[in-house]
Structures are given as C-alpha cells and as structure tokens.
Amino acid sequence: MYGKMSMSSPAKIKNKKKSLSKRQSDTMKKHSEHHSAKHMAEMRKAMLNGSTFTEAHKKAQKKVGD
C-alpha cells in the first residue's frame, strides 16, 4: 500500500432523553418569544437527541431559519 492508513476518530456519543430538564424548558420558553414554532420544534428534537442548547439552535437556524 502506498498511502498512509488513517484511523477515523470514534463518533461522539449523544444521549437520547425522554424530556427536557427544567432548566432547558425554562430557557426554551424564553427563546420561543423570538423564534417560530418550526424553529422551536427542531431545537426540541435536537436537544432530546443529545445536542446542547447552542448546538440545537445552530442546527435549527440552518435547517428551518428563524
């Protein structure tokens, strides 16, 4: 073989949740004053799949906008 073999890094394991924490729910309530229902639904889905608030917000902005 002529090239270097690269080892891919293991994927980041995210924990799925059944519901948002009290703190997350309170933050989402405040956040919802500034964003659409679609944006909020996308964020909630991402957070339940293990994303942080900021990660979820960035994903929602990219996918559905404001």
PyMOL commands that set and color helices and strands:
alter all, ss='L'
color gray80, all
select helices_A, chain A and resi 22-31+37-48+53-64
alter helices_A, ss='H'
color red, helices_A
deselect
rebuild
show_as cartoon
